[in-house]
Amino acid sequence: MHRRTLGVALLAVIATACASSSSTSAAGSSTSASTAAECATGASLVEADMLVVGTDNPAYSPYFQGGAEKDSEWKINDPNTGEGFESAVAYEIASRMGFTNDQVGWIALPFDQSYAPGPKDFDMYLAQVSYKPARANSVDFSTGYYDVNQALVATKGSPITEATSIAELKSFNIAAPLGTTSYDTITDVIVPDTEPGVYNTLDDTVAALNAGAVDGIIVDYPTAVYLADPYVQEVKDGVVVGQFPAATDGTAEYFGTVQAKDSSLTPCIDLALAEMEADGALADIQREWLSDNTNVGTVPEFTS
């Protein structure tokens, strides 16, 4: 995926999905350090004097941007550019913990392997991984760096685009990538009349929509506005039909960094995120790469 031109139509909408100050770390670890940099001096790392950061490949916009060099291992965007929301968040966390940009190295790892049981080849992982208690049984999660809701993308003019309520979506064939909270939205929130579509990757899910194999797809909201961006056309003639209400009972979905279970780095990342939230750096990154980077227009919220 590629860069987008700037737009501010959804600034107020996306700004409400900021990182939650109430999200709590799933690591269960603590530190007496007062700063992220102090904490990180005693943390164990995969490689000495390096912070190894993992993400999925392809690394999608708007989370990663800047493209990739020809013959690069990165299929769409190279995280080393520092461009895109999650790349910028990763480098800011690293800086708060005392790492220079040259001390940050990226590795590619499939999304579902990030929270699989077992040892890790990364120190932290960012690829829109939502906290789930079941996932936290096998790995650590940081506190949230982005509160997120889900949205429905479809093709302009198709019958599903007329839906304004969740109930009206039940009769349609809707798909999402396997093992994601997007898929959970279909099964647990929409509860469709027919078996939902499920695909191994986001690429495959988008291809199914473009081929007319499904009526719509569920993805996280920032991805939805990117896929339907008229200047991007990842979904041809795409439209964001609506977004799903965020939970108000304290269980709102959020993205956290992923670490090996009981990682000594997790409390340091939590401290870094707390610093970023306190001084406005996290909000600035969200504004630069999410709020100010959309051309879709106002997206309504589905009613019940």
N, C-alpha and C positions, 0 to 999 in steps of 0.2 A: 504494500500500500504506500501511498505517496503523500506529500505535503498537501495541506489545504489552505485556501485563502481565508483571511480572517472574517469573522462575522460575530455579532454580539446579540443576535436575536434571542438566544437561550441563556444569556448570562444569569438572569434571575432564577431560571429554572434549575440550571446545573449547580449554581452556587448553593442551593439548599442541600445538595448532596455532598457536603464537605465532610472531611474526616471527623469522626465522632470523638469528642473528648470523654465520652462516657464508656467507650469500648475498653474492655479490659484484656490484658494479655492472657493467652491460654497456656503460657509456659509454666506458670506456677513458680517461677524463679524470682529471686530478688537480689538487690545489690546495695551496698552501703555507699557506693560512689555517688557523687553529687552531679557529675556531668557525664555525658556519653563518652567523651574522650578519656576521662579518668577510668571509666568502666572498661573500655576496650583494651586498655593496657594489660589487663589480666585475663582477657578472653582467649580461648583456644581457637585456632584458625586452621583451615584445610591446608593452606600454604603459609609459611612464615612471611610476615610483613606484607601480605596480600589479602585483599578481601575478594573472595570468589563469589560472584553473583550469578545465579541461574535464571533463565527465562525460557519460554517456549520459542520454537522456531517453526513457522514464521512468527516474528515479533510484530504484532499488528499495531497500526495507528488506531486511535491517537495516543496509545500508550508508549509507542516507540515510533520515531520518525527519522527523517534524514536519509532514507534509502540505504543501499549497500553497494559496495564496489563489485564490479564484475568478478566472477569466480569466488566471491566471498562465501563462507559457510552459511552466512545469514541470508535467508531466501528473499526477504522483503526489506527489513530495516535492521541496521547494525546497531545494537544497543550502545556500543562504544562512542557513538556520536554525542551522547548526553541529551539528545533531542527526544521529545515526547514525554508524557506525564510520568510513566513509571521509571524511565531512564533518568529523568531529572530528579525524581524522588530518591532513587538509589544513590546517585552521586551526592545528593545533599546529606543523606544519612551517613554515607561514607565519610564525608568531610567533617561532620559533627563528631564522628568517632576517631578523627585524627588521620584518616587516610587521604593521600593525594590522589588525583585522577589517575596517575600512572600506577598507583597501587591497587586499582580496581580492575579485575579481569572477569570477563563474561563467559559462561558456558551455556550451551543449548541443552535443554532437557524437556521432554514432553510434560505437559501440564499435569497429567494424572500421576506421573512419577514423582512429582515434587512432594506429595504428602503420603506416598507409599511407605510402608515400614522399612526400616533398615538404615544403614549408614548413608551419608550424603557426600557428594563430591563438591557441594557448594556450601558457603557460609550463610547465605540468605538467598531467597528466591522470590521474584516478583513476576506474576503473570495473571493478574486479576484472580487470585486465589481467594475465594471467600472462606471466612472462618465457618467451620462446622464442628460440632463436638466430636463426631466420629472421626474426622480428619485429625483433630487435636489429640486423639488417642495415640497417634503414631509420630507426630511432629509437634514442634512449637509453632505458635503463631504470635506475631507481635500484636500490639494494639493497632487499631485501624488507621490506615492512611487515606481511606476513602470510603464513605458510606454510599451504597449503590442501590438502585432499584433496577428492575428488568423492564424491557420494552419489546413491542412486537413490530417487526419489519415485514412489509408485503410489497406487492407490485401495484402501482397506480392503476385504478380502474377495476381491480379484482373485487369480488363481493365482500371479502373479509375487511376491506378498508372502510366499509360502512358501519362496522361494529363500534359501538360506544361503551358497551358494558362487557364485563367478564363473561356473563351468562351467554351473550351473543357469540362468543368464540367457541363454545362447546362443540358445535357441529363441523368445525373446520379441521383440516389436517395440518397440524402445526408441528414444527420440528425444532430441535436444539442439539448441540453437541453432547456426546455421552459424558456422564459423570459430572455435569455442571449444575449450578443452582438455576440456570436457565431451564434445564430439563425438569428440575424440581418444580418450577413455576407452572409448567404445563400439567404435570401429574397431580400436584397438590393444590394449586390455585384455580387453574382453568378446569381441571378434571374433565377432559374431553370425552365425547361419546365414542370415539374410535381410538385405537392405539396410536400414540404420538410417533412422529418420525424421530429417529435418533441416528446420528452420524458420528464417526470417530473424531472428526476435526471440524473447526469452524469453516475452513475452506470447503469441505464436503457439504456442510449444511447450507452455505451460501449458494454453492453450485446446484443443489437440489431446488432451491427457490428459483434461481435463474432458469432452470430447466422446466419449471412448472410441475415438478414432482410433489411439491407441498404448497399449501396456501399461504403460509407465513412462517417466520422463524422468530424465536425468542432469544435475545442476547442482552447483555447488560446495556444500560442506557447510553453511555458514551460511545460504545461500539455501534449501537443502533444509529445514532445520528451521523456517524462516519460512513457506515455502509450505505445509507440512503442519501448522502450528500450528492447533490446534482453535479458537482464538479469532480466527483470521484467515480460514481457509478459502479461500485462494487456489486450492488444490487441494481440491475438495470431498471430504470424507471421506478426506483425504490421510494417508499414512503414509510415514515415511522407512524404507524396507525395510532398508537397510544402507549402510555407507560403505566406500569402497575404501581399501586400505592405502596409506599414503604411501610413496614411494620411500625406500630406505635406502642407496642407492649414491651419495649426494651430488647427485642430480638431482631432489630434491623440488620440487614446484610451489610457486611463491610469486608473490604480487602485488607489483608494483613500480609506482612512478609512471612515466609516459611523458613524455619531452621530445623536442624536435626533435633530430635527429642532431647530435652534438658540441656540445650546448648547454652554455654556461658555467654554467648553473644546476644541472646534474646533480650535480657534486661538493658543492655547497652543500646540496642535498637529502639526499645521503648523510651529510653531517656532522650535519644536523638529526636524521635517523633514528638515527644512532649516539648522539647526545645523549639522545634519547627512550628508547632501549633501556637506556642506562647508568643513567639516573635513575629508571626504572620508569614513565615517563609512557606509553609505548606499551602496556605491559602493563595499565595502569590503563584506557586507552581500550578495549582489547580486552575487559576484564572488564565494563566498564559497558555496552557496546553489543552484545556477542556472548554472553559467558558468562552474564551475569545477565538475558538477554532471550530465554528460550526456554521453551516449555511442552510439548515433545515427549516427553521421557523419554530413557532410555538407548538409543542406537542401536548395534546390533552391527556388527562389521566382517566383510565377506565373506571367506571362506576361498578358496583357489584352486580 
